[in-house]
């Protein structure tokens, strides 16, 4: 059971990283002028959300690894 959860968490982490790369590419492609500030602000908040999601997945993976180690040494 532990292995399935860990593989799922790693898969979610990969999806979040790909999402971050896509958002970074879209942001780089947007023109920078006075009219697009609202769009760039939206991209900033989207990037922050993706960072937060990736951080949560990373913490989850660390907790799962710790749980697995505890079970191994029981």
PQR file with spaces between the fields and no chain letter, atoms N, CA, C, O and H, PARSE charges and radii, in Angstrom:
ATOM       1  N    UNK     1       0.823   -1.201    0.000 -0.4000 1.5000
ATOM       2  CA   UNK     1       0.000    0.000    0.000 -0.0000 2.0000
ATOM       3  C    UNK     1       0.863    1.260    0.000  0.5500 1.7000
ATOM       4  O    UNK     1       0.560    2.246   -0.672 -0.5500 1.4000
ATOM       5  N    UNK     2       1.930    1.199    0.761 -0.4000 1.5000
ATOM       6  CA   UNK     2       2.820    2.363    0.831 -0.0000 2.0000
ATOM       7  C    UNK     2       3.395    2.706   -0.535  0.5500 1.7000
ATOM       8  O    UNK     2       3.504    3.877   -0.897 -0.5500 1.4000
ATOM       9  H    UNK     2       2.177    0.398    1.306  0.4000 1.0000
ATOM      10  N    UNK     3       3.766    1.662   -1.298 -0.4000 1.5000
ATOM      11  CA   UNK     3       4.382    1.888   -2.604 -0.0000 2.0000
ATOM      12  C    UNK     3       3.413    2.556   -3.572  0.5500 1.7000
ATOM      13  O    UNK     3       3.822    3.432   -4.334 -0.5500 1.4000
ATOM      14  H    UNK     3       3.678    0.711   -1.004  0.4000 1.0000
ATOM      15  N    UNK     4       2.144    2.169   -3.563 -0.4000 1.5000
ATOM      16  CA   UNK     4       1.163    2.776   -4.462 -0.0000 2.0000
ATOM      17  C    UNK     4       0.961    4.253   -4.137  0.5500 1.7000
ATOM      18  O    UNK     4       0.844    5.089   -5.033 -0.5500 1.4000
ATOM      19  H    UNK     4       1.811    1.457   -2.944  0.4000 1.0000
ATOM      20  N    UNK     5       0.922    4.558   -2.846 -0.4000 1.5000
ATOM      21  CA   UNK     5       0.751    5.960   -2.442 -0.0000 2.0000
ATOM      22  C    UNK     5       1.965    6.779   -2.856  0.5500 1.7000
ATOM      23  O    UNK     5       1.824    7.898   -3.349 -0.5500 1.4000
ATOM      24  H    UNK     5       1.017    3.879   -2.118  0.4000 1.0000
ATOM      25  N    UNK     6       3.154    6.226   -2.657 -0.4000 1.5000
ATOM      26  CA   UNK     6       4.380    6.942   -3.023 -0.0000 2.0000
ATOM      27  C    UNK     6       4.448    7.172   -4.531  0.5500 1.7000
ATOM      28  O    UNK     6       4.820    8.258   -4.976 -0.5500 1.4000
ATOM      29  H    UNK     6       3.269    5.317   -2.256  0.4000 1.0000
ATOM      30  N    UNK     7       4.098    6.172   -5.308 -0.4000 1.5000
ATOM      31  CA   UNK     7       4.125    6.325   -6.772 -0.0000 2.0000
ATOM      32  C    UNK     7       3.101    7.368   -7.212  0.5500 1.7000
ATOM      33  O    UNK     7       3.370    8.165   -8.110 -0.5500 1.4000
ATOM      34  H    UNK     7       3.797    5.290   -4.946  0.4000 1.0000
ATOM      35  N    UNK     8       1.928    7.362   -6.582 -0.4000 1.5000
ATOM      36  CA   UNK     8       0.919    8.378   -6.891 -0.0000 2.0000
ATOM      37  C    UNK     8       1.395    9.776   -6.556  0.5500 1.7000
ATOM      38  O    UNK     8       1.163   10.713   -7.319 -0.5500 1.4000
ATOM      39  H    UNK     8       1.709    6.714   -5.853  0.4000 1.0000
ATOM      40  N    UNK     9       2.064    9.924   -5.411 -0.4000 1.5000
ATOM      41  CA   UNK     9       2.567   11.241   -5.013 -0.0000 2.0000
ATOM      42  C    UNK     9       3.655   11.724   -5.973  0.5500 1.7000
ATOM      43  O    UNK     9       3.709   12.905   -6.317 -0.5500 1.4000
ATOM      44  H    UNK     9       2.252    9.162   -4.791  0.4000 1.0000
ATOM      45  N    UNK    10       4.512   10.810   -6.398 -0.4000 1.5000
ATOM      46  CA   UNK    10       5.549   11.186   -7.368 -0.0000 2.0000
ATOM      47  C    UNK    10       4.914   11.592   -8.690  0.5500 1.7000
ATOM      48  O    UNK    10       5.355   12.553   -9.321 -0.5500 1.4000
ATOM      49  H    UNK    10       4.468    9.851   -6.119  0.4000 1.0000
ATOM      50  N    UNK    11       3.882   10.867   -9.114 -0.4000 1.5000
ATOM      51  CA   UNK    11       3.168   11.231  -10.345 -0.0000 2.0000
ATOM      52  C    UNK    11       2.548   12.612  -10.254  0.5500 1.7000
ATOM      53  O    UNK    11       2.615   13.394  -11.202 -0.5500 1.4000
ATOM      54  H    UNK    11       3.524   10.086   -8.601  0.4000 1.0000
ATOM      55  N    UNK    12       1.947   12.911   -9.118 -0.4000 1.5000
ATOM      56  CA   UNK    12       1.361   14.243   -8.922 -0.0000 2.0000
ATOM      57  C    UNK    12       2.448   15.307   -8.958  0.5500 1.7000
ATOM      58  O    UNK    12       2.253   16.381   -9.527 -0.5500 1.4000
ATOM      59  H    UNK    12       1.892   12.276   -8.348  0.4000 1.0000
ATOM      60  N    UNK    13       3.584   15.012   -8.357 -0.4000 1.5000
ATOM      61  CA   UNK    13       4.702   15.961   -8.389 -0.0000 2.0000
ATOM      62  C    UNK    13       5.190   16.230   -9.801  0.5500 1.7000
ATOM      63  O    UNK    13       5.509   17.368  -10.145 -0.5500 1.4000
ATOM      64  H    UNK    13       3.743   14.140   -7.894  0.4000 1.0000
ATOM      65  N    UNK    14       5.250   15.185  -10.622 -0.4000 1.5000
ATOM      66  CA   UNK    14       5.677   15.351  -12.013 -0.0000 2.0000
ATOM      67  C    UNK    14       4.669   16.200  -12.781  0.5500 1.7000
ATOM      68  O    UNK    14       5.051   17.071  -13.564 -0.5500 1.4000
ATOM      69  H    UNK    14       4.992   14.260  -10.343  0.4000 1.0000
ATOM      70  N    UNK    15       3.385   15.945  -12.556 -0.4000 1.5000
ATOM      71  CA   UNK    15       2.356   16.738  -13.226 -0.0000 2.0000
ATOM      72  C    UNK    15       2.458   18.207  -12.823  0.5500 1.7000
ATOM      73  O    UNK    15       2.319   19.090  -13.669 -0.5500 1.4000
ATOM      74  H    UNK    15       3.075   15.238  -11.921  0.4000 1.0000
ATOM      75  N    UNK    16       2.696   18.475  -11.546 -0.4000 1.5000
ATOM      76  CA   UNK    16       2.834   19.862  -11.099 -0.0000 2.0000
ATOM      77  C    UNK    16       4.059   20.526  -11.714  0.5500 1.7000
ATOM      78  O    UNK    16       4.010   21.702  -12.077 -0.5500 1.4000
ATOM      79  H    UNK    16       2.809   17.757  -10.859  0.4000 1.0000
ATOM      80  N    UNK    17       5.156   19.783  -11.832 -0.4000 1.5000
ATOM      81  CA   UNK    17       6.350   20.371  -12.434 -0.0000 2.0000
ATOM      82  C    UNK    17       6.131   20.676  -13.914  0.5500 1.7000
ATOM      83  O    UNK    17       6.565   21.720  -14.400 -0.5500 1.4000
ATOM      84  H    UNK    17       5.196   18.829  -11.536  0.4000 1.0000
ATOM      85  N    UNK    18       5.467   19.784  -14.626 -0.4000 1.5000
ATOM      86  CA   UNK    18       5.158   20.050  -16.032 -0.0000 2.0000
ATOM      87  C    UNK    18       4.240   21.261  -16.139  0.5500 1.7000
ATOM      88  O    UNK    18       4.411   22.103  -17.021 -0.5500 1.4000
ATOM      89  H    UNK    18       5.114   18.936  -14.231  0.4000 1.0000
ATOM      90  N    UNK    19       3.263   21.344  -15.234 -0.4000 1.5000
ATOM      91  CA   UNK    19       2.386   22.516  -15.204 -0.0000 2.0000
ATOM      92  C    UNK    19       3.161   23.799  -14.966  0.5500 1.7000
ATOM      93  O    UNK    19       2.883   24.823  -15.589 -0.5500 1.4000
ATOM      94  H    UNK    19       3.125   20.660  -14.517  0.4000 1.0000
ATOM      95  N    UNK    20       4.137   23.746  -14.061 -0.4000 1.5000
ATOM      96  CA   UNK    20       4.958   24.934  -13.810 -0.0000 2.0000
ATOM      97  C    UNK    20       5.748   25.326  -15.048  0.5500 1.7000
ATOM      98  O    UNK    20       5.849   26.508  -15.378 -0.5500 1.4000
ATOM      99  H    UNK    20       4.364   22.914  -13.555  0.4000 1.0000
ATOM     100  N    UNK    21       6.306   24.339  -15.732 -0.4000 1.5000
ATOM     101  CA   UNK    21       7.067   24.649  -16.945 -0.0000 2.0000
ATOM     102  C    UNK    21       6.179   25.267  -18.018  0.5500 1.7000
ATOM     103  O    UNK    21       6.600   26.195  -18.709 -0.5500 1.4000
ATOM     104  H    UNK    21       6.224   23.379  -15.464  0.4000 1.0000
ATOM     105  N    UNK    22       4.952   24.761  -18.165 -0.4000 1.5000
ATOM     106  CA   UNK    22       4.023   25.319  -19.148 -0.0000 2.0000
ATOM     107  C    UNK    22       3.681   26.759  -18.774  0.5500 1.7000
ATOM     108  O    UNK    22       3.670   27.640  -19.633 -0.5500 1.4000
ATOM     109  H    UNK    22       4.611   24.008  -17.603  0.4000 1.0000
ATOM     110  N    UNK    23       3.404   26.996  -17.498 -0.4000 1.5000
ATOM     111  CA   UNK    23       3.070   28.356  -17.060 -0.0000 2.0000
ATOM     112  C    UNK    23       4.251   29.293  -17.280  0.5500 1.7000
ATOM     113  O    UNK    23       4.062   30.437  -17.692 -0.5500 1.4000
ATOM     114  H    UNK    23       3.413   26.280  -16.800  0.4000 1.0000
ATOM     115  N    UNK    24       5.467   28.820  -17.008 -0.4000 1.5000
ATOM     116  CA   UNK    24       6.651   29.660  -17.226 -0.0000 2.0000
ATOM     117  C    UNK    24       6.815   29.998  -18.709  0.5500 1.7000
ATOM     118  O    UNK    24       7.175   31.126  -19.048 -0.5500 1.4000
ATOM     119  H    UNK    24       5.620   27.890  -16.673  0.4000 1.0000
ATOM     120  N    UNK    25       6.553   29.030  -19.596 -0.4000 1.5000
ATOM     121  CA   UNK    25       6.677   29.296  -21.028 -0.0000 2.0000
ATOM     122  C    UNK    25       5.603   30.279  -21.505  0.5500 1.7000
ATOM     123  O    UNK    25       5.882   31.166  -22.312 -0.5500 1.4000
ATOM     124  H    UNK    25       6.260   28.114  -19.321  0.4000 1.0000
ATOM     125  N    UNK    26       4.379   30.117  -21.002 -0.4000 1.5000
ATOM     126  CA   UNK    26       3.301   31.037  -21.379 -0.0000 2.0000
ATOM     127  C    UNK    26       3.629   32.445  -20.893  0.5500 1.7000
ATOM     128  O    UNK    26       3.431   33.421  -21.617 -0.5500 1.4000
ATOM     129  H    UNK    26       4.153   29.397  -20.346  0.4000 1.0000
ATOM     130  N    UNK    27       4.127   32.543  -19.676 -0.4000 1.5000
ATOM     131  CA   UNK    27       4.467   33.852  -19.125 -0.0000 2.0000
ATOM     132  C    UNK    27       5.575   34.514  -19.938  0.5500 1.7000
ATOM     133  O    UNK    27       5.536   35.721  -20.175 -0.5500 1.4000
ATOM     134  H    UNK    27       4.288   31.750  -19.088  0.4000 1.0000
ATOM     135  N    UNK    28       6.557   33.732  -20.364 -0.4000 1.5000
ATOM     136  CA   UNK    28       7.657   34.284  -21.158 -0.0000 2.0000
ATOM     137  C    UNK    28       7.168   34.739  -22.527  0.5500 1.7000
ATOM     138  O    UNK    28       7.747   35.654  -23.113 -0.5500 1.4000
ATOM     139  H    UNK    28       6.588   32.751  -20.171  0.4000 1.0000
ATOM     140  N    UNK    29       6.111   34.117  -23.048 -0.4000 1.5000
ATOM     141  CA   UNK    29       5.607   34.466  -24.369 -0.0000 2.0000
ATOM     142  C    UNK    29       4.692   35.685  -24.355  0.5500 1.7000
ATOM     143  O    UNK    29       4.435   36.277  -25.403 -0.5500 1.4000
ATOM     144  H    UNK    29       5.641   33.374  -22.572  0.4000 1.0000
ATOM     145  N    UNK    30       4.200   36.062  -23.185 -0.4000 1.5000
ATOM     146  CA   UNK    30       3.290   37.210  -23.109 -0.0000 2.0000
ATOM     147  C    UNK    30       4.040   38.511  -23.343  0.5500 1.7000
ATOM     148  O    UNK    30       5.166   38.674  -22.874 -0.5500 1.4000
ATOM     149  H    UNK    30       4.408   35.581  -22.333  0.4000 1.0000
ATOM     150  N    UNK    31       3.425   39.433  -24.061 -0.4000 1.5000
ATOM     151  CA   UNK    31       4.077   40.734  -24.261 -0.0000 2.0000
ATOM     152  C    UNK    31       4.068   41.528  -22.949  0.5500 1.7000
ATOM     153  O    UNK    31       3.142   41.411  -22.146 -0.5500 1.4000
ATOM     154  H    UNK    31       2.510   39.301  -24.442  0.4000 1.0000
ATOM     155  N    UNK    32       5.089   42.316  -22.753 -0.4000 1.5000
ATOM     156  CA   UNK    32       5.180   43.134  -21.541 -0.0000 2.0000
ATOM     157  C    UNK    32       4.947   44.585  -21.946  0.5500 1.7000
ATOM     158  O    UNK    32       5.808   45.219  -22.557 -0.5500 1.4000
ATOM     159  H    UNK    32       5.841   42.411  -23.405  0.4000 1.0000
ATOM     160  N    UNK    33       3.771   45.098  -21.597 -0.4000 1.5000
ATOM     161  CA   UNK    33       3.470   46.505  -21.798 -0.0000 2.0000
ATOM     162  C    UNK    33       2.487   46.924  -20.717  0.5500 1.7000
ATOM     163  O    UNK    33       2.148   46.128  -19.842 -0.5500 1.4000
ATOM     164  H    UNK    33       3.072   44.583  -21.101  0.4000 1.0000
ATOM     165  N    UNK    34       2.042   48.136  -20.770 -0.4000 1.5000
ATOM     166  CA   UNK    34       1.142   48.645  -19.741 -0.0000 2.0000
ATOM     167  C    UNK    34      -0.200   47.951  -19.703  0.5500 1.7000
ATOM     168  O    UNK    34      -0.841   47.910  -18.653 -0.5500 1.4000
ATOM     169  H    UNK    34       2.318   48.783  -21.481  0.4000 1.0000
ATOM     170  N    UNK    35      -0.646   47.401  -20.828 -0.4000 1.5000
ATOM     171  CA   UNK    35      -1.959   46.777  -20.884 -0.0000 2.0000
ATOM     172  C    UNK    35      -1.970   45.354  -20.333  0.5500 1.7000
ATOM     173  O    UNK    35      -3.030   44.848  -19.963 -0.5500 1.4000
ATOM     174  H    UNK    35      -0.125   47.434  -21.682  0.4000 1.0000
ATOM     175  N    UNK    36      -0.818   44.706  -20.272 -0.4000 1.5000
ATOM     176  CA   UNK    36      -0.811   43.300  -19.875 -0.0000 2.0000
ATOM     177  C    UNK    36      -0.446   43.097  -18.413  0.5500 1.7000
ATOM     178  O    UNK    36      -0.175   41.970  -17.999 -0.5500 1.4000
ATOM     179  H    UNK    36       0.043   45.117  -20.572  0.4000 1.0000
ATOM     180  N    UNK    37      -0.433   44.170  -17.620 -0.4000 1.5000
ATOM     181  CA   UNK    37      -0.075   44.008  -16.209 -0.0000 2.0000
ATOM     182  C    UNK    37      -1.058   43.107  -15.473  0.5500 1.7000
ATOM     183  O    UNK    37      -0.652   42.319  -14.619 -0.5500 1.4000
ATOM     184  H    UNK    37      -0.653   45.086  -17.957  0.4000 1.0000
ATOM     185  N    UNK    38      -2.345   43.214  -15.792 -0.4000 1.5000
ATOM     186  CA   UNK    38      -3.336   42.371  -15.122 -0.0000 2.0000
ATOM     187  C    UNK    38      -3.080   40.901  -15.457  0.5500 1.7000
ATOM     188  O    UNK    38      -3.194   40.037  -14.588 -0.5500 1.4000
ATOM     189  H    UNK    38      -2.675   43.854  -16.485  0.4000 1.0000
ATOM     190  N    UNK    39      -2.738   40.621  -16.707 -0.4000 1.5000
ATOM     191  CA   UNK    39      -2.452   39.239  -17.112 -0.0000 2.0000
ATOM     192  C    UNK    39      -1.219   38.728  -16.381  0.5500 1.7000
ATOM     193  O    UNK    39      -1.212   37.603  -15.881 -0.5500 1.4000
ATOM     194  H    UNK    39      -2.645   41.323  -17.413  0.4000 1.0000
ATOM     195  N    UNK    40      -0.164   39.559  -16.317 -0.4000 1.5000
ATOM     196  CA   UNK    40       1.067   39.115  -15.641 -0.0000 2.0000
ATOM     197  C    UNK    40       0.824   38.930  -14.154  0.5500 1.7000
ATOM     198  O    UNK    40       1.417   38.042  -13.541 -0.5500 1.4000
ATOM     199  H    UNK    40      -0.169   40.473  -16.723  0.4000 1.0000
ATOM     200  N    UNK    41      -0.042   39.757  -13.554 -0.4000 1.5000
ATOM     201  CA   UNK    41      -0.369   39.571  -12.141 -0.0000 2.0000
ATOM     202  C    UNK    41      -1.090   38.244  -11.943  0.5500 1.7000
ATOM     203  O    UNK    41      -0.838   37.536  -10.968 -0.5500 1.4000
ATOM     204  H    UNK    41      -0.524   40.478  -14.052  0.4000 1.0000
ATOM     205  N    UNK    42      -1.983   37.909  -12.862 -0.4000 1.5000
ATOM     206  CA   UNK    42      -2.662   36.621  -12.798 -0.0000 2.0000
ATOM     207  C    UNK    42      -1.678   35.467  -12.925  0.5500 1.7000
ATOM     208  O    UNK    42      -1.820   34.449  -12.248 -0.5500 1.4000
ATOM     209  H    UNK    42      -2.187   38.484  -13.654  0.4000 1.0000
ATOM     210  N    UNK    43      -0.681   35.623  -13.793 -0.4000 1.5000
ATOM     211  CA   UNK    43       0.333   34.587  -13.948 -0.0000 2.0000
ATOM     212  C    UNK    43       1.161   34.460  -12.671  0.5500 1.7000
ATOM     213  O    UNK    43       1.552   33.356  -12.293 -0.5500 1.4000
ATOM     214  H    UNK    43      -0.566   36.450  -14.344  0.4000 1.0000
ATOM     215  N    UNK    44       1.430   35.583  -12.006 -0.4000 1.5000
ATOM     216  CA   UNK    44       2.172   35.518  -10.742 -0.0000 2.0000
ATOM     217  C    UNK    44       1.415   34.697   -9.712  0.5500 1.7000
ATOM     218  O    UNK    44       1.998   33.859   -9.023 -0.5500 1.4000
ATOM     219  H    UNK    44       1.112   36.480  -12.312  0.4000 1.0000
ATOM     220  N    UNK    45       0.109   34.942   -9.609 -0.4000 1.5000
ATOM     221  CA   UNK    45      -0.667   34.190   -8.625 -0.0000 2.0000
ATOM     222  C    UNK    45      -0.777   32.717   -9.019  0.5500 1.7000
ATOM     223  O    UNK    45      -0.785   31.843   -8.152 -0.5500 1.4000
ATOM     224  H    UNK    45      -0.364   35.623  -10.168  0.4000 1.0000
ATOM     225  N    UNK    46      -0.862   32.438  -10.320 -0.4000 1.5000
ATOM     226  CA   UNK    46      -0.910   31.044  -10.770 -0.0000 2.0000
ATOM     227  C    UNK    46       0.401   30.337  -10.467  0.5500 1.7000
ATOM     228  O    UNK    46       0.400   29.189  -10.022 -0.5500 1.4000
ATOM     229  H    UNK    46      -0.855   33.148  -11.024  0.4000 1.0000
ATOM     230  N    UNK    47       1.519   31.015  -10.706 -0.4000 1.5000
ATOM     231  CA   UNK    47       2.810   30.419  -10.396 -0.0000 2.0000
ATOM     232  C    UNK    47       2.942   30.179   -8.894  0.5500 1.7000
ATOM     233  O    UNK    47       3.465   29.145   -8.478 -0.5500 1.4000
ATOM     234  H    UNK    47       1.520   31.947  -11.068  0.4000 1.0000
ATOM     235  N    UNK    48       2.482   31.108   -8.089 -0.4000 1.5000
ATOM     236  CA   UNK    48       2.540   30.931   -6.639 -0.0000 2.0000
ATOM     237  C    UNK    48       1.707   29.737   -6.209  0.5500 1.7000
ATOM     238  O    UNK    48       2.111   28.985   -5.322 -0.5500 1.4000
ATOM     239  H    UNK    48       2.057   31.948   -8.427  0.4000 1.0000
ATOM     240  N    UNK    49       0.546   29.554   -6.828 -0.4000 1.5000
ATOM     241  CA   UNK    49      -0.302   28.405   -6.500 -0.0000 2.0000
ATOM     242  C    UNK    49       0.375   27.094   -6.876  0.5500 1.7000
ATOM     243  O    UNK    49       0.321   26.125   -6.120 -0.5500 1.4000
ATOM     244  H    UNK    49       0.218   30.164   -7.549  0.4000 1.0000
ATOM     245  N    UNK    50       1.006   27.064   -8.035 -0.4000 1.5000
ATOM     246  CA   UNK    50       1.708   25.848   -8.464 -0.0000 2.0000
ATOM     247  C    UNK    50       2.881   25.563   -7.534  0.5500 1.7000
ATOM     248  O    UNK    50       3.125   24.412   -7.173 -0.5500 1.4000
ATOM     249  H    UNK    50       1.049   27.852   -8.650  0.4000 1.0000
ATOM     250  N    UNK    51       3.610   26.613   -7.143 -0.4000 1.5000
ATOM     251  CA   UNK    51       4.703   26.423   -6.184 -0.0000 2.0000
ATOM     252  C    UNK    51       4.178   25.847   -4.871  0.5500 1.7000
ATOM     253  O    UNK    51       4.774   24.927   -4.310 -0.5500 1.4000
ATOM     254  H    UNK    51       3.412   27.548   -7.435  0.4000 1.0000
ATOM     255  N    UNK    52       3.073   26.385   -4.387 -0.4000 1.5000
ATOM     256  CA   UNK    52       2.489   25.890   -3.134 -0.0000 2.0000
ATOM     257  C    UNK    52       2.060   24.435   -3.271  0.5500 1.7000
ATOM     258  O    UNK    52       2.292   23.630   -2.369 -0.5500 1.4000
ATOM     259  H    UNK    52       2.589   27.132   -4.843  0.4000 1.0000
ATOM     260  N    UNK    53       1.434   24.097   -4.395 -0.4000 1.5000
ATOM     261  CA   UNK    53       1.028   22.713   -4.624 -0.0000 2.0000
ATOM     262  C    UNK    53       2.221   21.777   -4.670  0.5500 1.7000
ATOM     263  O    UNK    53       2.185   20.689   -4.094 -0.5500 1.4000
ATOM     264  H    UNK    53       1.245   24.751   -5.128  0.4000 1.0000
ATOM     265  N    UNK    54       3.275   22.194   -5.352 -0.4000 1.5000
ATOM     266  CA   UNK    54       4.469   21.355   -5.418 -0.0000 2.0000
ATOM     267  C    UNK    54       5.096   21.209   -4.042  0.5500 1.7000
ATOM     268  O    UNK    54       5.580   20.132   -3.695 -0.5500 1.4000
ATOM     269  H    UNK    54       3.303   23.077   -5.820  0.4000 1.0000
ATOM     270  N    UNK    55       5.093   22.274   -3.256 -0.4000 1.5000
ATOM     271  CA   UNK    55       5.622   22.202   -1.894 -0.0000 2.0000
ATOM     272  C    UNK    55       4.832   21.227   -1.040  0.5500 1.7000
ATOM     273  O    UNK    55       5.413   20.461   -0.271 -0.5500 1.4000
ATOM     274  H    UNK    55       4.700   23.149   -3.538  0.4000 1.0000
ATOM     275  N    UNK    56       3.508   21.250   -1.170 -0.4000 1.5000
ATOM     276  CA   UNK    56       2.675   20.312   -0.411 -0.0000 2.0000
ATOM     277  C    UNK    56       2.942   18.870   -0.819  0.5500 1.7000
ATOM     278  O    UNK    56       2.989   17.980    0.031 -0.5500 1.4000
ATOM     279  H    UNK    56       3.036   21.872   -1.794  0.4000 1.0000
ATOM     280  N    UNK    57       3.117   18.639   -2.112 -0.4000 1.5000
ATOM     281  CA   UNK    57       3.415   17.280   -2.577 -0.0000 2.0000
ATOM     282  C    UNK    57       4.786   16.848   -2.056  0.5500 1.7000
ATOM     283  O    UNK    57       4.958   15.698   -1.651 -0.5500 1.4000
ATOM     284  H    UNK    57       3.079   19.362   -2.802  0.4000 1.0000
ATOM     285  N    UNK    58       5.756   17.755   -2.063 -0.4000 1.5000
ATOM     286  CA   UNK    58       7.088   17.419   -1.552 -0.0000 2.0000
ATOM     287  C    UNK    58       7.019   17.057   -0.070  0.5500 1.7000
ATOM     288  O    UNK    58       7.638   16.083    0.361 -0.5500 1.4000
ATOM     289  H    UNK    58       5.615   18.689   -2.392  0.4000 1.0000
ATOM     290  N    UNK    59       6.279   17.827    0.701 -0.4000 1.5000
ATOM     291  CA   UNK    59       6.115   17.511    2.127 -0.0000 2.0000
ATOM     292  C    UNK    59       5.416   16.165    2.286  0.5500 1.7000
ATOM     293  O    UNK    59       5.784   15.372    3.153 -0.5500 1.4000
ATOM     294  H    UNK    59       5.777   18.618    0.351  0.4000 1.0000
ATOM     295  N    UNK    60       4.413   15.906    1.458 -0.4000 1.5000
ATOM     296  CA   UNK    60       3.729   14.614    1.516 -0.0000 2.0000
ATOM     297  C    UNK    60       4.655   13.455    1.224  0.5500 1.7000
ATOM     298  O    UNK    60       4.577   12.417    1.880 -0.5500 1.4000
ATOM     299  H    UNK    60       4.114   16.550    0.754  0.4000 1.0000
ATOM     300  N    UNK    61       5.532   13.617    0.245 -0.4000 1.5000
ATOM     301  CA   UNK    61       6.489   12.565   -0.084 -0.0000 2.0000
ATOM     302  C    UNK    61       7.450   12.339    1.074  0.5500 1.7000
ATOM     303  O    UNK    61       7.788   11.197    1.386 -0.5500 1.4000
ATOM     304  H    UNK    61       5.595   14.461   -0.289  0.4000 1.0000
ATOM     305  N    UNK    62       7.893   13.420    1.717 -0.4000 1.5000
ATOM     306  CA   UNK    62       8.790   13.291    2.870 -0.0000 2.0000
ATOM     307  C    UNK    62       8.091   12.558    4.013  0.5500 1.7000
ATOM     308  O    UNK    62       8.683   11.690    4.654 -0.5500 1.4000
ATOM     309  H    UNK    62       7.619   14.347    1.464  0.4000 1.0000
ATOM     310  N    UNK    63       6.830   12.909    4.266 -0.4000 1.5000
ATOM     311  CA   UNK    63       6.073   12.237    5.329 -0.0000 2.0000
ATOM     312  C    UNK    63       5.884   10.754    4.998  0.5500 1.7000
ATOM     313  O    UNK    63       6.023    9.900    5.873 -0.5500 1.4000
ATOM     314  H    UNK    63       6.348   13.614    3.745  0.4000 1.0000
ATOM     315  N    UNK    64       5.567   10.449    3.738 -0.4000 1.5000
ATOM     316  CA   UNK    64       5.410    9.049    3.349 -0.0000 2.0000
ATOM     317  C    UNK    64       6.719    8.278    3.497  0.5500 1.7000
ATOM     318  O    UNK    64       6.716    7.128    3.937 -0.5500 1.4000
ATOM     319  H    UNK    64       5.453   11.143    3.027  0.4000 1.0000
ATOM     320  N    UNK    65       7.828    8.902    3.135 -0.4000 1.5000
ATOM     321  CA   UNK    65       9.124    8.235    3.288 -0.0000 2.0000
ATOM     322  C    UNK    65       9.422    7.989    4.761  0.5500 1.7000
ATOM     323  O    UNK    65       9.909    6.919    5.126 -0.5500 1.4000
ATOM     324  H    UNK    65       7.831    9.836    2.778  0.4000 1.0000
ATOM     325  N    UNK    66       9.132    8.976    5.612 -0.4000 1.5000
ATOM     326  CA   UNK    66       9.344    8.799    7.049 -0.0000 2.0000
ATOM     327  C    UNK    66       8.455    7.677    7.594  0.5500 1.7000
ATOM     328  O    UNK    66       8.906    6.856    8.392 -0.5500 1.4000
ATOM     329  H    UNK    66       8.736    9.845    5.316  0.4000 1.0000
ATOM     330  N    UNK    67       7.212    7.647    7.167 -0.4000 1.5000
ATOM     331  CA   UNK    67       6.290    6.590    7.597 -0.0000 2.0000
ATOM     332  C    UNK    67       6.806    5.222    7.168  0.5500 1.7000
ATOM     333  O    UNK    67       6.751    4.262    7.937 -0.5500 1.4000
ATOM     334  H    UNK    67       6.845    8.315    6.518  0.4000 1.0000
ATOM     335  N    UNK    68       7.306    5.136    5.943 -0.4000 1.5000
ATOM     336  CA   UNK    68       7.865    3.878    5.451 -0.0000 2.0000
ATOM     337  C    UNK    68       9.080    3.444    6.253  0.5500 1.7000
ATOM     338  O    UNK    68       9.226    2.263    6.571 -0.5500 1.4000
ATOM     339  H    UNK    68       7.352    5.916    5.318  0.4000 1.0000
ATOM     340  N    UNK    69       9.957    4.391    6.583 -0.4000 1.5000
ATOM     341  CA   UNK    69      11.128    4.051    7.380 -0.0000 2.0000
ATOM     342  C    UNK    69      10.742    3.591    8.780  0.5500 1.7000
ATOM     343  O    UNK    69      11.340    2.664    9.325 -0.5500 1.4000
ATOM     344  H    UNK    69       9.838    5.350    6.325  0.4000 1.0000
ATOM     345  N    UNK    70       9.742    4.245    9.355 -0.4000 1.5000
ATOM     346  CA   UNK    70       9.269    3.831   10.680 -0.0000 2.0000
ATOM     347  C    UNK    70       8.742    2.405   10.616  0.5500 1.7000
ATOM     348  O    UNK    70       9.032    1.597   11.499 -0.5500 1.4000
ATOM     349  H    UNK    70       9.256    4.999    8.912  0.4000 1.0000
ATOM     350  N    UNK    71       7.971    2.088    9.579 -0.4000 1.5000
ATOM     351  CA   UNK    71       7.441    0.727    9.451 -0.0000 2.0000
ATOM     352  C    UNK    71       8.532   -0.307    9.198  0.5500 1.7000
ATOM     353  O    UNK    71       8.419   -1.451    9.638 -0.5500 1.4000
ATOM     354  H    UNK    71       7.736    2.744    8.861  0.4000 1.0000
ATOM     355  N    UNK    72       9.581    0.091    8.494 -0.4000 1.5000
ATOM     356  CA   UNK    72      10.676   -0.851    8.230 -0.0000 2.0000
ATOM     357  C    UNK    72      11.412   -1.219    9.520  0.5500 1.7000
ATOM     358  O    UNK    72      11.780   -2.376    9.727 -0.5500 1.4000
ATOM     359  H    UNK    72       9.673    1.020    8.136  0.4000 1.0000
ATOM     360  N    UNK    73      11.621   -0.230   10.378 -0.4000 1.5000
ATOM     361  CA   UNK    73      12.400   -0.459   11.590 -0.0000 2.0000
ATOM     362  C    UNK    73      11.561   -0.856   12.806  0.5500 1.7000
ATOM     363  O    UNK    73      12.081   -0.892   13.920 -0.5500 1.4000
ATOM     364  H    UNK    73      11.323    0.709   10.211  0.4000 1.0000
ATOM     365  N    UNK    74      10.293   -1.150   12.616 -0.4000 1.5000
ATOM     366  CA   UNK    74       9.442   -1.606   13.729 -0.0000 2.0000
ATOM     367  C    UNK    74       9.862   -2.989   14.165  0.5500 1.7000
ATOM     368  O    UNK    74       9.272   -3.551   15.088 -0.5500 1.4000
ATOM     369  H    UNK    74       9.870   -1.121   11.711  0.4000 1.0000
